[in-house]
């Protein structure tokens, strides 16, 4: 079943209301979002090899990452509904902003090359590359 962004946001708000969770303050919801972002960060570091993964295989890490991204998304959508923001409209505006700012797909090639050059230099300075 496909889910539309607006439908998801409406479902989440109703789901929270039934449980009384819409009463959690905006600032505490933001703190929960930061906590979830930390969980995402930890798993990404395992995926990249910066942290030693638990005895989990790559697919298990991907499954854990998917769940943590979902948890983070819940908090972001909750912040949106608490502030009266329609995320579907916000995401459309974000798409238009990105398209207007970077209309040429090849324009970022030089930026990407410079990024990798700086990253490789960092690794060499750190004795890792």
C-alpha positions in Angstrom: 0.0 0.0 0.0 1.4 3.4 -1.0 1.2 6.1 1.6 1.0 9.7 0.7 3.0 12.2 2.8 -0.1 14.1 3.9 -1.9 10.9 4.8 1.0 9.8 6.9 1.1 13.1 8.8 -2.6 13.0 9.4 -2.3 9.4 10.6 0.5 10.3 13.0 -1.4 13.2 14.5 -4.5 11.1 15.0 -2.4 8.2 16.4 -0.7 10.6 18.9 -4.0 12.3 19.9 -5.6 8.9 20.8 -2.6 8.3 23.2 -2.4 11.9 24.4 1.1 12.2 22.9 0.3 15.4 21.0 0.6 17.1 24.4 4.4 16.5 24.4 5.9 20.0 24.0 7.5 21.1 20.8 10.9 21.5 22.5 10.7 18.0 24.0 9.8 16.6 20.6 12.8 18.3 19.2 15.0 16.7 21.9 13.5 13.3 20.9 14.4 14.0 17.3 18.0 14.8 18.2 18.1 11.6 20.2 16.9 9.7 17.1 19.4 11.5 14.9 22.2 10.3 17.3 21.0 6.7 16.8 21.1 7.2 13.0 24.6 8.7 13.3 25.8 5.7 15.3 24.6 3.2 12.8 26.0 5.2 9.8 29.4 5.2 11.6 29.1 1.4 11.8 28.2 1.1 8.1 31.2 3.2 7.2 33.5 1.3 9.5 34.3 4.2 11.8 32.8 2.2 14.7 33.0 -1.5 15.0 29.6 -2.9 14.3 27.9 -5.1 16.8 28.1 -8.7 15.6 25.4 -7.7 13.1 25.7 -8.3 9.4 25.3 -5.5 6.8 21.6 -6.4 6.2 20.9 -6.2 10.0 22.6 -2.8 10.1 20.5 -1.6 7.1 17.3 -2.8 8.9 18.3 -1.0 12.1 19.1 2.1 10.1 15.7 2.0 8.4 13.9 1.8 11.7 16.0 4.6 13.2 15.3 6.8 10.2 11.6 6.0 10.6 11.8 7.1 14.3 13.5 10.3 13.3 10.9 10.9 10.6 8.1 10.5 13.2 9.6 13.2 15.3 10.1 15.6 12.3 6.5 15.0 11.2 5.3 15.6 14.7 7.2 18.9 14.9 5.5 19.8 11.6 2.0 19.0 12.8 2.5 20.7 16.2 3.5 23.9 14.2 0.6 23.5 11.7 3.0 22.7 8.8 1.8 20.5 6.0 4.9 18.4 5.2 3.7 17.5 1.7 3.5 21.1 0.8 6.8 21.9 2.5 8.6 19.1 0.7 7.2 20.3 -2.7 8.6 23.8 -1.9 11.9 22.2 -0.9 12.0 20.4 -4.3 11.3 23.6 -6.1 14.0 25.4 -4.1 16.6 22.7 -4.9 15.7 22.7 -8.6 16.0 26.5 -8.8 19.3 26.5 -6.8 20.9 23.7 -8.7 19.3 23.4 -12.2 22.3 21.9 -13.9 23.2 18.4 -12.7 26.8 18.8 -13.9 27.4 22.0 -12.0 28.2 20.1 -8.8 30.9 18.0 -10.3 33.7 20.5 -9.4 32.3 20.9 -5.9 32.3 17.1 -5.5 35.8 16.8 -6.7 37.0 19.5 -4.3 35.2 17.8 -1.5 36.9 14.4 -2.1 40.3 16.2 -2.4 39.8 17.8 1.0 38.6 14.6 2.5 41.6 12.6 1.2 43.9 15.4 2.6 42.2 15.0 5.9 42.7 11.3 5.9 46.4 11.7 5.1 46.8 14.3 7.9 45.0 11.9 10.3 47.3 9.0 9.2 44.4 7.1 7.8 45.1 7.4 4.1 
